[in-house]
């Protein structure tokens, strides 16, 4: 296990419409105690022997973790590019090596995640707030000029978009969680994707305090100072 992420939705939107995925350590101790050995057992039973695998879990209302699904691939969070900056492990290269037949040994594995990282990575998913056609996109050059922001916009001017479908994804890195949050603010304040009526098309995330409180709770669980 080399990374642990959490998902957040914009308040007022569907709770499973995750606008922000980010690395955290909040509840990591509990996950390690309750579920990590079971996940390892699932991987062994499934025959996962090399490469990258991913699991999604739910911390339910009863206060316990439950394993929902897993895949022998990267997860859907899409923040892998920035995670190397956090953990020092190039998971993309590892996966490509595996696909090309390059063999690795146990000594090549990253250090297991057992504590909180101060550095933070995130992915900002740009979900459409309604059906429409993109008439203009502004601010991409502003956010792309930040060395810690990596936009990926498959949808462009003239593209038809659909309610609650993803139009693009922006990866973010921060030396601290607060630096990462400032990047989210920069995106929400400057990136405009609008229709022919000049109305915004994507759901903007602005629940910044939720991320800060969650991340700092994770640091506190491991006694890591701010």
C-alpha positions in Angstrom: 0.0 0.0 0.0 1.6 3.3 -1.1 -1.3 5.8 -1.2 -4.6 6.5 0.5 -7.1 8.9 -0.9 -10.5 10.4 0.0 -13.3 11.7 -2.1 -15.4 14.9 -1.6 -18.5 16.2 -3.3 -19.6 19.7 -3.6 -22.3 20.4 -0.9 -25.7 20.2 -2.4 -24.7 17.9 -5.1 -25.0 14.1 -5.3 -22.9 12.5 -2.5 -21.3 10.1 -5.0 -20.4 12.8 -7.5 -16.9 13.3 -6.3 -15.4 16.6 -7.5 -12.2 16.2 -5.5 -10.0 13.2 -4.9 -7.0 13.9 -2.7 -4.4 12.1 -0.6 -5.0 12.1 3.1 -4.2 10.1 6.2 -7.4 10.6 8.0 -8.8 7.2 9.1 -5.6 5.5 7.7 -4.9 3.9 11.0 -8.4 2.5 11.2 -8.2 1.2 7.6 -4.9 -0.5 8.3 -6.3 -2.2 11.4 -9.7 -3.2 10.0 -9.2 -3.9 6.3 -5.7 -3.9 5.0 -5.0 -7.6 5.7 -8.3 -8.5 4.1 -7.5 -6.6 1.0 -4.2 -8.4 0.8 -6.0 -11.7 1.1 -8.4 -10.6 -1.8 -5.5 -9.8 -4.0 -3.8 -13.1 -3.3 -7.1 -15.0 -4.0 -7.6 -13.1 -7.2 -4.1 -13.9 -8.4 -2.8 -10.4 -8.5 1.0 -11.0 -8.7 2.6 -7.9 -10.2 1.7 -4.4 -11.4 -0.8 -2.0 -9.8 -4.1 -2.8 -8.2 -6.7 -0.6 -6.6 -9.5 -0.9 -4.1 -12.4 1.3 -3.1 -13.7 1.2 0.4 -16.5 2.8 2.3 -16.4 4.1 5.9 -20.1 3.5 6.7 -22.4 5.1 9.2 -21.6 2.3 11.6 -18.1 3.6 11.8 -16.4 0.6 10.1 -14.7 0.2 6.7 -16.2 -2.1 4.0 -14.5 -3.2 0.8 -16.7 -2.3 -2.2 -14.7 -3.1 -5.3 -11.2 -3.6 -6.7 -9.4 -3.5 -10.0 -6.1 -4.7 -11.4 -5.3 -1.3 -12.7 -5.1 2.4 -11.5 -8.1 3.7 -9.7 -10.5 6.3 -11.1 -9.1 9.2 -9.1 -6.7 10.1 -12.0 -4.2 11.8 -9.7 -1.4 9.3 -10.4 0.8 11.8 -12.2 1.1 14.0 -9.1 1.3 11.2 -6.6 5.0 10.5 -7.4 5.7 14.0 -6.1 4.1 12.9 -2.8 5.4 9.4 -2.3 8.5 9.3 -4.5 7.1 6.2 -6.3 6.5 6.3 -10.1 3.5 4.1 -10.3 2.9 4.9 -13.9 6.3 3.7 -14.9 5.8 0.6 -12.8 2.6 -0.3 -14.6 4.1 0.3 -18.0 7.1 -1.8 -17.1 4.7 -4.6 -16.1 2.8 -4.3 -19.4 6.1 -4.5 -21.3 7.4 -7.5 -19.5 10.0 -5.7 -17.4 10.3 -7.6 -14.1 10.6 -6.0 -10.7 11.6 -7.6 -7.4 10.4 -6.8 -3.8 13.4 -4.5 -3.3 11.9 -2.2 -6.0 8.7 -1.7 -4.1 8.0 1.7 -2.4 7.9 2.0 1.3 4.5 1.0 2.7 2.3 3.8 3.7 2.3 3.8 7.5 2.1 7.5 8.4 0.9 10.8 7.2 2.4 12.7 4.3 2.6 16.5 4.6 2.6 16.8 0.8 -0.7 16.4 -1.0 -2.0 15.4 -4.4 -5.5 15.8 -5.8 -7.6 15.5 -8.8 -10.4 18.0 -9.6 -13.1 16.4 -11.8 -15.1 18.9 -13.8 -18.7 17.6 -13.8 -21.3 19.3 -15.9 -24.1 20.9 -13.9 -26.5 20.4 -16.8 -26.7 19.4 -20.5 -25.3 22.0 -22.9 -22.8 22.9 -25.6 -19.5 24.5 -24.7 -19.3 27.9 -26.3 -16.1 29.1 -24.5 -13.4 28.1 -22.2 -11.4 30.8 -20.4 -8.6 30.7 -17.8 -6.8 27.5 -18.8 -3.6 29.4 -19.5 -3.8 31.0 -16.1 -4.1 27.7 -14.2 -1.7 25.9 -16.5 1.0 28.5 -15.7 1.0 27.2 -12.1 3.7 24.5 -12.0 1.6 22.4 -9.6 -1.5 22.3 -11.8 -1.9 19.9 -14.7 -5.1 20.3 -16.7 -6.5 17.6 -19.0 -9.5 18.9 -21.0 -10.8 16.4 -23.6 -13.9 18.6 -24.1 -13.5 21.8 -26.1 -15.5 24.6 -27.7 -18.4 23.0 -29.6 -18.4 19.8 -27.5 -21.8 18.7 -26.3 -21.8 17.9 -22.5 -24.3 16.0 -20.4 -25.6 16.5 -16.9 -23.3 15.0 -14.3 -20.8 13.7 -16.9 -17.1 14.6 -16.6 -15.8 17.2 -19.0 -12.2 17.2 -17.8 -9.8 16.5 -15.0 -7.1 18.6 -13.4 -4.3 17.1 -11.4 -2.9 19.2 -8.5 0.2 18.9 -6.2 0.9 20.8 -3.0 3.9 20.8 -0.8 1.2 21.2 1.9 -2.5 20.6 1.9 -3.1 24.3 2.2 -1.0 24.9 -0.9 -3.1 22.3 -2.7 -6.3 24.0 -1.5 -5.0 27.3 -2.9 -4.6 25.6 -6.3 -8.3 24.4 -6.1 -9.3 28.0 -5.4 -7.2 29.3 -8.3 -9.0 26.8 -10.6 -12.5 27.6 -9.4 -11.9 31.3 -9.5 -10.3 31.5 -13.0 -11.5 28.5 -15.1 -14.7 29.3 -16.9 -16.5 26.8 -19.1 -19.7 28.3 -20.4 -22.5 27.8 -22.9 -23.9 30.1 -25.6 -25.8 32.0 -22.9 -22.6 32.7 -20.9 -23.7 30.4 -18.1 -21.2 28.2 -16.3 -21.3 24.5 -17.2 -19.2 22.8 -14.6 -19.8 22.2 -10.9 -17.3 24.3 -8.9 -15.9 22.9 -5.7 -15.6 25.4 -2.8 -15.8 23.4 0.4 -12.2 24.1 1.2 -12.5 23.9 5.0 -13.7 20.3 4.7 -10.5 19.3 3.0 -8.3 21.3 5.4 -10.0 19.8 8.5 -9.9 16.3 7.1 -6.2 16.5 6.2 -5.2 18.0 9.5 -7.1 15.3 11.4 -5.0 12.8 9.5 -1.8 14.5 10.5 -2.9 14.6 14.1 -3.7 10.9 14.1 0.0 10.2 13.5 1.4 13.1 15.5 2.7 14.9 12.5 3.2 18.6 13.1 1.8 21.2 10.7 
